[in-house]
Amino acid sequence: MPMKPFFVVLLLSLAIPAAAMTVSPLAQSLDQNTTTGSVRIQNDGKGEKRYQILVDRYTVDAEGRRVMVPATDLVFFPSTVITLGPGKIQTLRWKRPLSADGREVAYQVEIREEPLDKLDAVTSPQGFLVTLRPRMLLPWVFTPAGAKPALSAHHETVQSVQYLTFINRGTATAPLQKISYGANPIGPQFVLPGEHLRVKVSTRSAEVKFELRGAAQSLAVE
């Protein structure tokens, strides 16, 4: 199944800082029955780099809070640590088992870049050479056929801080783009099944509008 564009949008804010690497594919939305694939990493810098892949699984606790735990079931080979010279490319294979309960499974695949020399160092405003150690955070979601999100939204105040809270009572992650809630600037978000996602806001509105998988939608805000 091809990568869904909404996760590409989410990725725009998840390269910390701007990385001198190309990763393909980036975020992925795949069928639950997909158990193998590949990822390609390219060193776009001038110097030699070491890359490390770390995997966490997104879960939701009993109170609807997002929790990340280290995952051991999404495996990369021949290794999760590779070294690449400038312009070099490495393709890694990955595999995972089928979900035992048939539910959606979501991971965060983190790719860390560690420079092995000073060729890509940048000069700080104070004139010092600074070595950047960027990382990419890639959401990979494996969704069973027929699974769908089911969203509601409400406004709440917690310790004098206002939040717009999305609740997903469905069986699939809800990727939200172009969110409009009064005068509040809100970037792309994703809401896991069972999650209560709080987004800090400064004003209240009766309705929140967004795009979900390319379709314009709105919710009354309680």
C-alpha positions as CSV (number, residue, x, y, z in Angstrom):
1,M,0.0,0.0,0.0
2,P,1.5,3.4,-0.9
3,M,2.4,6.0,1.7
4,K,-0.5,8.3,2.6
5,P,0.3,12.1,2.0
6,F,-1.1,13.2,5.4
7,F,1.8,11.6,7.2
8,V,4.2,13.4,4.9
9,V,2.8,16.7,6.1
10,L,3.2,15.6,9.7
11,L,6.9,14.9,9.0
12,L,7.6,18.4,8.0
13,S,7.8,19.3,11.7
14,L,9.6,16.2,12.8
15,A,13.1,16.6,11.4
16,I,15.1,18.0,14.4
17,P,17.0,20.0,13.2
18,A,17.1,20.0,9.4
19,A,18.8,16.8,8.5
20,A,21.6,16.2,6.0
21,M,20.0,12.9,5.0
22,T,17.3,11.5,2.7
23,V,15.1,8.8,4.0
24,S,12.7,6.9,1.7
25,P,9.9,6.1,2.5
26,L,9.2,8.6,5.2
27,A,6.1,8.1,7.2
28,Q,4.0,5.1,6.2
29,S,0.3,4.1,6.5
30,L,0.2,0.4,5.7
31,D,-2.2,-2.5,5.7
32,Q,-2.2,-4.5,9.0
33,N,-1.1,-7.6,7.0
34,T,2.1,-6.0,5.8
35,T,5.0,-7.7,7.5
36,T,8.1,-6.8,5.5
37,G,9.5,-3.8,3.6
38,S,12.6,-1.7,3.2
39,V,13.8,1.8,4.0
40,R,16.6,3.7,2.2
41,I,19.0,6.1,3.9
42,Q,21.3,8.5,2.0
43,N,24.0,10.7,3.4
44,D,23.5,14.1,1.7
45,G,26.3,15.7,3.7
46,K,30.0,16.3,3.0
47,G,31.4,14.1,5.8
48,E,31.0,10.6,7.0
49,K,28.0,9.8,9.2
50,R,26.7,7.1,11.5
51,Y,23.0,6.4,11.5
52,Q,21.1,4.6,14.2
53,I,17.4,3.4,14.1
54,L,15.3,3.3,17.2
55,V,11.7,2.1,17.4
56,D,9.0,2.9,19.9
57,R,5.4,1.8,19.9
58,Y,2.6,4.3,20.4
59,T,0.2,3.1,23.1
60,V,-2.6,4.8,25.0
61,D,-3.1,4.4,28.8
62,A,-6.3,4.0,30.7
63,E,-6.8,7.8,30.9
64,G,-6.3,8.3,27.2
65,R,-2.8,9.7,27.3
66,R,-0.3,8.8,24.6
67,V,2.5,6.6,25.9
68,M,5.6,5.5,24.0
69,V,7.3,2.2,24.9
70,P,10.4,0.6,23.2
71,A,9.4,-1.8,20.5
72,T,11.2,-5.0,19.7
73,D,8.8,-6.5,17.2
74,L,9.7,-4.1,14.3
75,V,13.2,-5.3,13.3
76,F,15.7,-3.9,10.9
77,F,18.5,-5.8,9.2
78,P,21.3,-6.3,8.5
79,S,21.8,-3.7,11.3
80,T,20.1,-0.8,13.1
81,V,23.5,1.1,13.1
82,I,25.2,1.9,9.8
83,T,28.0,4.2,8.6
84,L,27.8,6.0,5.3
85,G,30.3,8.2,3.5
86,P,29.1,11.3,1.7
87,G,26.6,10.6,-1.1
88,K,26.4,6.9,-0.1
89,I,23.1,5.0,0.2
90,Q,22.1,2.0,2.3
91,T,18.9,0.0,2.0
92,L,17.7,-1.8,5.1
93,R,15.1,-4.4,5.2
94,W,12.5,-4.6,8.0
95,K,10.1,-7.2,9.3
96,R,7.3,-7.4,11.9
97,P,4.9,-10.1,13.0
98,L,1.1,-9.9,12.5
99,S,-0.7,-8.3,15.4
100,A,-2.0,-11.0,17.7
101,D,-5.3,-9.2,18.4
102,G,-5.9,-7.8,14.9
103,R,-5.8,-4.2,16.1
104,E,-4.0,-1.2,14.6
105,V,-0.4,-0.9,15.5
106,A,1.5,2.4,15.4
107,Y,5.3,3.0,15.7
108,Q,7.6,5.9,15.9
109,V,10.7,5.1,13.9
110,E,13.5,7.5,14.9
111,I,16.6,7.8,12.7
112,R,19.6,9.6,14.4
113,E,22.5,11.1,12.5
114,E,25.9,11.3,14.2
115,P,28.7,13.1,12.2
116,L,32.1,11.4,12.4
117,D,34.0,14.5,11.4
118,K,33.7,18.3,11.2
119,L,33.0,18.6,7.5
120,D,29.3,19.5,8.0
121,A,29.7,21.6,11.1
122,V,28.1,25.0,11.0
123,T,29.3,28.3,12.5
124,S,27.4,29.7,15.4
125,P,26.7,33.5,15.7
126,Q,29.6,33.6,18.2
127,G,31.9,32.1,15.6
128,F,32.2,28.6,17.0
129,L,31.9,25.4,15.0
130,V,28.8,23.5,16.0
131,T,28.2,19.8,15.1
132,L,24.5,19.1,14.4
133,R,23.1,15.8,15.4
134,P,19.7,15.7,13.6
135,R,17.1,13.1,14.0
136,M,14.0,12.1,12.0
137,L,10.8,11.0,13.8
138,L,8.7,8.9,11.4
139,P,5.2,7.6,12.3
140,W,4.5,4.1,10.8
141,V,0.9,2.9,11.2
142,F,-0.4,-0.6,10.3
143,T,-4.2,-0.5,10.1
144,P,-6.6,-3.4,9.6
145,A,-9.1,-3.3,6.8
146,G,-12.4,-1.6,7.8
147,A,-10.9,0.2,10.8
148,K,-12.0,3.9,11.1
149,P,-11.5,6.8,13.5
150,A,-14.5,8.2,15.4
151,L,-13.8,11.7,16.7
152,S,-15.3,14.1,19.2
153,A,-14.0,17.4,20.5
154,H,-14.4,19.5,23.6
155,H,-12.8,22.6,25.2
156,E,-11.4,22.4,28.7
157,T,-9.4,24.4,31.1
158,V,-6.8,22.7,33.2
159,Q,-4.9,24.8,35.8
160,S,-5.8,28.0,34.0
161,V,-4.6,26.6,30.6
162,Q,-7.1,26.2,27.8
163,Y,-7.1,23.1,25.6
164,L,-9.0,21.8,22.6
165,T,-9.2,18.1,23.3
166,F,-9.8,15.5,20.6
167,I,-11.1,12.1,21.6
168,N,-10.9,9.1,19.2
169,R,-13.3,6.3,20.1
170,G,-12.7,4.5,16.8
171,T,-10.3,1.8,15.7
172,A,-7.9,3.7,13.5
173,T,-5.6,6.7,13.9
174,A,-7.1,10.0,12.8
175,P,-4.5,12.2,10.9
176,L,-5.7,15.8,11.0
177,Q,-4.6,18.6,8.6
178,K,-5.6,22.2,8.1
179,I,-7.1,22.5,11.5
180,S,-9.1,25.6,12.1
181,Y,-10.4,26.5,15.6
182,G,-11.2,30.2,15.9
183,A,-8.0,32.3,15.8
184,N,-5.8,29.5,17.2
185,P,-2.9,28.4,15.0
186,I,-2.8,24.6,15.1
187,G,-0.5,22.4,13.1
188,P,-1.1,18.9,11.8
189,Q,-2.0,16.3,14.5
190,F,-2.8,12.7,14.7
191,V,-5.1,11.0,17.3
192,L,-4.6,7.4,18.2
193,P,-7.5,5.0,18.9
194,G,-8.6,5.6,22.5
195,E,-6.5,8.8,22.8
196,H,-7.6,12.1,24.4
197,L,-5.3,14.5,22.6
198,R,-5.0,17.9,24.2
199,V,-3.9,20.9,22.0
200,K,-3.1,24.1,23.9
201,V,-5.2,27.1,22.6
202,S,-5.8,30.7,23.7
203,T,-9.4,31.2,22.7
204,R,-12.6,29.2,22.4
205,S,-14.8,28.4,19.4
206,A,-18.0,26.5,18.9
207,E,-16.6,24.4,16.0
208,V,-13.3,22.9,14.8
209,K,-12.7,22.3,11.1
210,F,-10.0,20.0,9.6
211,E,-9.2,17.6,6.8
212,L,-9.2,13.9,7.6
213,R,-7.5,11.8,4.9
214,G,-8.2,14.6,2.4
215,A,-11.9,15.1,3.2
216,A,-13.0,18.3,4.8
217,Q,-14.8,17.7,8.1
218,S,-16.0,19.6,11.2
219,L,-17.0,18.9,14.7
220,A,-19.1,20.8,17.2
221,V,-16.9,21.6,20.3
222,E,-18.6,20.8,23.6
